[in-house]
Amino acid sequence: MGLFARAREIALAEASPTGEGRSFDFRGGGGRIVWIICVRRVFVTPQVSLRDMVAGDLPIFFEQQLDGEAGRMAAFTAKDPRDRAAFDARWAKILAEPSIRKATVLVDGRVAGQILGAEQFGRPSVCYWIGREFWGKGVATAALREFLARVETRPIYARAAADNAASIRVLGKCGFVECERDRGFAVARGEEIEEVVMRLG
């Protein structure tokens, strides 16, 4: 077997499944030492699930609300995300209101965010918030699909800032289609912006 063929064989056999690099050597023809550094990436799909929301989840939701980048993407947020008293008062009402469907999103057992289903602007609607550390992993899509499977109401609506491509993409993957556009004042941006209204069913 040639030197480089042997190197390739070792690289494939020894690459770390965790994606970490590894270096090693072997002696080729003429006693030459060949160093090989190999990396193999394995993408593991996180386990996404929903459970009933409890008061103990709220501190995590509050910390997620303080994320400025996430707030800017969401656009339509609390007037002052840092106001813990206002946050607690709002969520006490949400937890106590039986007409609001609510679920905590878990990723591998960790609290990753939340999904709410309630009437908004006179229509049954859904909204969600996923912590930024869980973005880009399919968490929002998987969680929303599971939530929608539990909610029989159709049609159901969702809204997203027109420039929030990630959220619009998630909604599209879950079967929502754009039905209209609206404008509203986005607290997180301090200005009026365009909003996409999407409908499922």
Secondary structure as UniProt FT lines:
FT   HELIX           3..14
FT   TURN            17..18
FT   STRAND          22..27
FT   HELIX           29..31
FT   STRAND          33..38
FT   STRAND          48..51
FT   HELIX           55..57
FT   HELIX           58..65
FT   HELIX           68..74
FT   TURN            81..82
FT   HELIX           84..96
FT   TURN            98..99
FT   STRAND          101..107
FT   TURN            108..109
FT   STRAND          110..120
FT   TURN            121..122
FT   STRAND          123..130
FT   HELIX           132..134
FT   TURN            135..138
FT   HELIX           139..150
FT   STRAND          156..161
FT   TURN            162..163
FT   HELIX           165..173
FT   TURN            174..175
FT   STRAND          177..186
FT   TURN            187..190
FT   STRAND          191..200
//
